[in-house]
Every structure is written in C-alpha cells, then in structure tokens.
C-alpha cells in the first residue's frame, strides 16, 4: 500500500512539473540588457518621431510675402502614441520574457509578444509629454522672424500644435526652413501580445525619454516657408489645410485613409483662398484678383495635393532588424526541453526509490 501511495505522489509531482513548465505563471519578468534598451529607444524614435511627427510636418508649405508686421499661423494635430512591431521571438519577445538561462543564454523570450506601444493610447494608457517644443529659424533670421508654439492636449489621445510666425522686418530671402525641436519626449512603453492569451497580460516595460544624440535637443522635422512678395499671403490656405488635416489625422488613428485627407485639404484650400482674396480686396477688383490668381491657386493646390498624396496614415508600425538577430519560437523550444528534463528527473527518482525500497525489504527478511 505504501508503495502505491509513493508512486502516486511521484506521478502527481511529475504531472505538476510538466504543467508548470508548459503553462508558466501569468506574467513574465521584463528583461532589458544594453542592446535591448537601445533598441527600445531607437524604435520609439522611428515609430513616433519619424513615422508620425516628421511626416505630419511634410503636409505644410507656407507661402507668404514676408513683409514687416505680417503674422502667419497654422495648426496641426498628432496622436500621443505610436506602435512598433517585431517578429515572433524578436526583440519585443525578449524584452517581455525571462532573461538568460543555462538552456538559452540569449534570453528565452515569450514569442507571442510582438507589439510595443509607446505613449498614451486608448488601448494602453500611459505617460506622454513633449517638453519645450520650439519652431526655430536659421541664425541669420533670428532677429527678423519671431515664432511662438503652443500645445493643447485633447481627450481623444491627440495634441493640437499651434504655430505663429511674425515678421519683424521685410524678408529678402526666397525661402527658409522652420525647424521643430524639443528638449525631449517622455513616453511609457508596454509590451503586448496581440492575440490576448490569458497567460500573456500587457507588460509595462519602463518610462523612456527620447532625446537627440548625446542628450541634445530632439529634432522633429521642418516646415518650408516660401517668400513671394508678388503674391498675396496663403495663411488662410495653410490654416484651412491644417484644419482639415487635423480632423483626418484624428480619425486616421482609427483607420482613416490618406485619400480622405487629400480631398478635404484641397477643398478647404480652395474655399479659404477665395474668401481671403475677396476680403482683402474691394468689390471692384474682386474679379480681377480671382482671374489673375487662378493659375497660382491651381499650382498651389496641385503642389499641396502632390505632397499630401504621399503621406500614409499616422498610425504606423515599424519592424526591428536588430543586429543580434531573431529567436523564432525560443520560448516554445525551451518549454519542450524543460518538459523532457522534468520527465527524465522524475523517472530516475522513481527507479532510485524503488531500488532502495527493495534492498530495505530484502535486508529486513
């Protein structure tokens, strides 16, 4: 009877080891070495700074006469989050999984984690902050052009950026870049299994700070300012385009297409240009202004349409091509090895116990 109880206990222990190995406890230990932490920052810059903020700025071309006292303004909206992806067993899987082991020195990883969310989104709320956002002009125009930037956070996980440009004197250059930069962008990071398996909850990784090289200011992209003293300012055209683009950007976070942005911005541009020309001229010269500037408006609309048509949706993802390679199904292979080893250990223990038991009974006789 005692033999049967002992054998039953050993069998139950074996089954428990196998189940524990095959189905680990809910939650995994976050693992970050030097390479993975660098990749986490680099992918944040790619997914948010490059694929969202910089691409948004390419929507704009400011045309102005650059005269003293002139004030131009435009506004745009960007989301407060981004997403990066990697293949199964890639860098995100490693971050979400346990660190190096004897079986897997490079880190076991959890293959189902393939998405990394940055910032504050509806699905994965967290931290997002742009610190000291500025729009700067070239050094030779610092005293001639004054800029002001303001931010407003919205409840739909976007921010509105408003920019004012004031000319303190007549500008004699043909064009100049308006460079956007910030001290840093602070974001939360969360590793996500998109299949939502019960044993793979969302894993908070850490709060990160995106900065420029060697902790310099973070460059966010440029807007081109074109000076043309023979044509009226296109402030209204720019602002109108911005308003439409802002609306579509917000919806594009939930799947809006690029085509909608192009059509709406073109339509608003035409309307506002007409009203601007009408309000800035007398009733007797309205017809002349409209006829002489029609070609310019067509050209401007065509340029805006060409620039906008190449802009993808702001909800973008990026894949990692990290130098340390990938580890497809690493966690699954490690689990299989542990299952085999657990079985072998239990079998050896059982045989050893039975041999000792048999010798004791024989000596007792």
C-alpha positions in Angstrom: 0.0 0.0 0.0 2.8 2.4 0.9 4.5 1.6 -2.5 1.3 2.6 -4.3 1.0 5.9 -2.4 4.6 6.8 -3.0 4.3 6.0 -6.7 1.1 8.0 -6.9 2.7 11.0 -5.3 5.7 10.9 -7.6 3.4 10.7 -10.6 1.4 13.7 -9.4 4.7 15.6 -8.9 5.8 14.7 -12.5 2.5 15.9 -14.0 2.7 19.2 -11.9 6.3 19.9 -13.2 5.1 19.3 -16.8 2.1 21.6 -16.5 4.1 24.3 -14.7 6.7 24.2 -17.5 4.2 24.2 -20.4 2.0 26.9 -18.9 4.0 29.3 -16.8 2.5 31.6 -14.2 0.6 34.6 -15.5 3.0 37.4 -16.1 6.7 37.3 -17.1 9.8 39.0 -15.9 10.8 42.0 -18.0 14.3 41.7 -19.4 16.4 44.6 -20.6 20.1 44.4 -21.4 22.1 47.2 -23.0 21.3 46.2 -26.6 17.6 45.7 -25.9 17.3 49.1 -24.1 19.0 50.9 -27.0 16.6 49.1 -29.4 13.6 50.2 -27.3 14.7 53.9 -27.6 15.6 53.6 -31.3 12.2 52.1 -32.2 10.5 54.8 -30.2 12.2 57.5 -32.3 11.4 55.6 -35.5 7.7 54.9 -34.7 6.8 58.3 -33.3 9.3 61.0 -34.4 10.0 59.8 -37.9 6.8 58.0 -38.9 4.3 60.4 -37.2 5.6 63.9 -36.3 8.1 64.4 -39.2 5.6 63.0 -41.8 2.9 65.3 -40.4 5.1 68.4 -41.0 5.6 67.5 -44.6 1.9 68.3 -45.2 2.7 72.0 -44.9 4.1 74.6 -47.3 3.8 78.2 -46.1 3.6 80.9 -48.8 3.9 84.5 -47.6 5.0 87.9 -48.8 7.3 88.2 -45.7 6.5 91.9 -45.1 7.2 93.7 -41.8 4.3 93.2 -39.4 3.0 90.1 -41.2 1.7 87.3 -39.0 1.3 83.7 -40.3 -0.2 80.9 -38.3 -1.0 77.2 -38.8 -2.2 74.4 -36.7 -2.0 70.6 -36.8 -2.8 67.6 -34.7 -0.8 64.5 -33.9 -1.5 61.4 -31.7 0.0 60.9 -28.3 1.1 57.3 -29.1 2.8 55.1 -31.6 3.4 51.4 -32.1 6.4 49.3 -33.1 6.4 45.6 -34.1 8.8 42.7 -34.4 8.5 39.1 -35.5 7.9 36.2 -33.1 11.0 35.7 -31.0 12.3 39.1 -31.9 13.4 42.0 -29.7 9.9 42.6 -28.2 9.6 38.9 -27.3 12.9 39.0 -25.5 12.0 42.2 -23.6 8.7 40.6 -22.4 10.3 37.3 -21.4 12.7 36.0 -18.8 16.4 36.7 -19.0 19.3 34.4 -19.9 19.3 30.8 -18.7 21.6 27.8 -19.0 19.5 26.5 -21.8 19.1 29.8 -23.6 22.0 32.3 -22.9 20.5 34.9 -25.2 17.2 35.0 -23.3 14.2 32.8 -23.5 11.7 35.3 -24.6 7.9 34.9 -25.0 7.2 34.5 -28.7 3.6 35.8 -28.7 4.7 39.3 -27.6 5.2 41.1 -30.9 4.0 44.7 -30.3 5.4 47.6 -28.3 3.1 50.6 -27.6 4.7 54.0 -26.8 3.0 56.9 -25.1 -0.7 57.2 -24.1 -3.3 55.5 -26.2 -6.9 54.4 -25.7 -6.0 50.8 -25.5 -2.8 51.2 -23.4 -2.9 54.3 -21.3 0.4 55.7 -20.0 2.7 58.7 -20.0 3.2 61.2 -22.9 4.8 64.6 -22.6 6.6 66.8 -25.1 9.0 69.1 -23.3 9.8 72.7 -24.5 8.6 72.3 -28.1 10.0 75.1 -30.4 9.9 76.1 -34.0 13.2 77.8 -34.8 14.5 79.8 -37.8 18.1 80.0 -39.3 20.6 82.1 -37.3 20.6 84.9 -39.9 16.8 85.4 -39.4 16.7 85.2 -35.6 16.2 88.9 -35.2 13.9 89.2 -38.2 11.4 86.4 -37.6 9.6 85.6 -34.3 7.9 82.3 -33.6 5.6 81.0 -30.9 4.4 77.4 -30.3 1.6 76.2 -28.0 0.3 72.8 -27.2 -3.2 71.6 -26.2 -3.9 68.0 -25.1 -7.2 66.6 -26.2 -9.3 63.8 -24.7 -9.0 61.7 -27.9 -5.3 60.9 -27.3 -4.1 63.6 -29.6 -2.4 67.0 -29.2 -3.0 70.2 -31.1 0.1 72.2 -32.1 -0.4 75.9 -32.9 2.3 78.0 -34.5 2.5 81.8 -35.0 5.2 83.4 -37.3 5.7 87.1 -37.0 7.9 89.1 -39.4 9.7 92.0 -37.7 11.1 93.3 -41.0 10.8 92.7 -44.7 12.4 89.4 -45.6 14.7 89.4 -48.6 15.3 85.6 -48.9 13.3 83.3 -51.2 12.7 80.6 -48.6 13.8 79.2 -45.2 13.1 76.2 -43.0 11.1 76.3 -39.8 12.7 73.6 -37.7 10.7 71.9 -34.9 12.6 70.5 -31.9 12.1 69.7 -28.3 14.1 69.1 -25.2 12.7 65.5 -25.0 9.6 63.4 -25.4 8.7 61.3 -22.4 6.7 58.1 -23.1 5.5 54.9 -21.4 6.3 51.6 -23.1 4.1 48.5 -22.9 4.8 45.1 -24.5 1.7 43.5 -25.9 0.6 40.1 -27.1 -1.9 41.0 -29.9 -3.6 37.5 -29.5 -4.5 38.4 -25.9 -3.7 35.0 -24.5 -4.7 34.7 -20.8 -1.2 34.0 -19.6 0.2 37.0 -21.6 -1.0 40.2 -20.0 0.1 43.6 -21.1 3.6 44.1 -19.7 4.7 47.6 -18.6 8.4 47.9 -19.6 9.5 51.4 -18.4 9.2 55.1 -19.0 11.6 56.4 -21.6 12.9 59.8 -22.6 13.6 60.4 -26.3 16.4 62.9 -26.9 18.8 63.9 -29.6 22.3 62.4 -29.9 24.4 63.0 -26.8 21.3 64.3 -25.0 21.0 67.2 -27.4 17.6 68.6 -28.4 15.4 66.2 -30.3 14.8 67.2 -34.0 11.2 66.7 -35.1 11.2 67.9 -38.7 10.9 71.0 -40.9 8.2 73.1 -42.5 9.2 75.1 -45.6 8.4 78.8 -45.6 8.4 80.3 -49.1 8.7 84.1 -49.6 7.0 85.6 -52.6 6.4 89.4 -52.5 4.3 89.5 -55.7 1.6 87.2 -54.4 -0.8 87.5 -51.5 -0.2 85.5 -48.4 -1.6 82.0 -48.3 -2.1 82.0 -44.5 -5.8 81.1 -44.9 -4.9 78.3 -47.3 -2.4 76.9 -44.9 -4.7 77.2 -41.9 -7.6 75.7 -43.9 -5.5 72.8 -44.9 -4.4 72.4 -41.4 -7.9 72.2 -40.0 -8.9 69.5 -42.4 -5.7 67.6 -41.9 -6.2 67.8 -38.2 -9.6 66.2 -38.4 -8.5 63.4 -40.7 -5.4 62.8 -38.6 -7.5 62.2 -35.5 -9.7 59.7 -37.4 -6.8 58.1 -39.1 -5.7 56.8 -35.8 -8.7 54.6 -36.1 -8.2 53.7 -39.7 -8.9 56.7 -41.9 -7.3 56.7 -45.3 -4.8 59.1 -46.9 -7.2 59.8 -49.8 -9.7 61.5 -47.4 -7.0 63.8 -46.1 -6.0 64.8 -49.6 -9.5 65.6 -50.8 -10.6 67.5 -47.7 -7.5 69.6 -47.6 -7.8 70.5 -51.3 -11.4 71.5 -50.9 -10.8 73.7 -47.8 -7.8 75.3 -49.5 -9.9 76.4 -52.5 -12.6 77.8 -50.3 -10.4 79.8 -48.0 -8.2 81.1 -50.8 -11.3 82.5 -52.4 -12.6 84.2 -49.2 -9.1 85.6 -48.5 -8.9 87.1 -51.9 -12.4 88.5 -51.6 -11.9 90.0 -48.1 -8.5 91.6 -48.9 -9.7 93.4 -52.0 -12.5 95.9 -52.8 -15.7 94.8 -54.6 -14.5 96.5 -57.9 -11.2 94.5 -58.0 -12.5 91.1 -56.9 -13.0 89.7 -60.4 -9.5 90.8 -61.5 -7.9 89.3 -58.4 -9.7 86.0 -58.9 -8.8 85.8 -62.6 -5.2 86.7 -62.3 -4.5 84.4 -59.3 -6.4 81.4 -60.5 -3.4 79.9 -62.1 -1.4 80.4 -58.9 -4.2 78.8 -56.9 -4.2 75.8 -59.2 -0.5 75.4 -58.9 -0.6 75.7 -55.1 -3.5 73.2 -54.9 -1.6 70.8 -57.2 1.6 71.1 -55.1 -0.4 70.6 -51.9 -2.2 67.6 -53.4 1.1 66.0 -54.6 2.7 66.5 -51.1 -0.4 65.1 -49.3 -1.0 62.1 -51.5 2.3 60.6 -50.5 1.5 60.8 -46.7 0.5 57.5 -45.1 -1.9 57.1 -42.2 -0.4 58.4 -39.0 -1.0 55.1 -37.2 2.2 53.4 -38.3 4.3 50.5 -37.2 7.9 49.6 -37.6 9.8 46.4 -37.7 13.0 45.7 -36.0 16.1 44.5 -37.8 18.3 44.4 -34.8 21.9 43.2 -35.2 21.6 40.5 -32.6 19.2 38.5 -34.8 15.9 36.8 -34.0 14.9 33.8 -32.0 11.8 32.2 -33.5 9.8 30.3 -31.0 12.6 30.4 -28.5 10.2 30.2 -25.5 8.4 27.2 -27.1 11.7 25.3 -27.6 12.8 26.0 -24.1 9.5 24.8 -22.7 9.8 21.5 -24.7 13.3 21.0 -23.3 12.1 21.6 -19.7 9.3 19.1 -20.2 11.7 16.4 -21.3 14.1 17.1 -18.5 11.4 17.1 -15.9 10.2 13.7 -17.1 13.7 12.3 -17.0 14.3 13.5 -13.5 11.0 12.0 -12.2 11.8 8.6 -13.8 15.3 8.5 -12.4 14.0 9.4 -9.0 11.3 6.8 -9.1 13.7 4.0 -10.1 16.2 5.0 -7.4 13.5 5.0 -4.7 12.2 1.5 -5.8 15.7 0.1 -5.7 16.4 1.4 -2.2 12.9 0.2 -1.0 13.6 -3.3 -2.4 17.0 -3.5 -0.6 15.5 -2.5 2.7 12.7 -5.1 2.4 15.2 -7.8 1.5 17.5 -6.9 4.4 14.5 -6.9 6.8 13.6 -10.5 5.7 
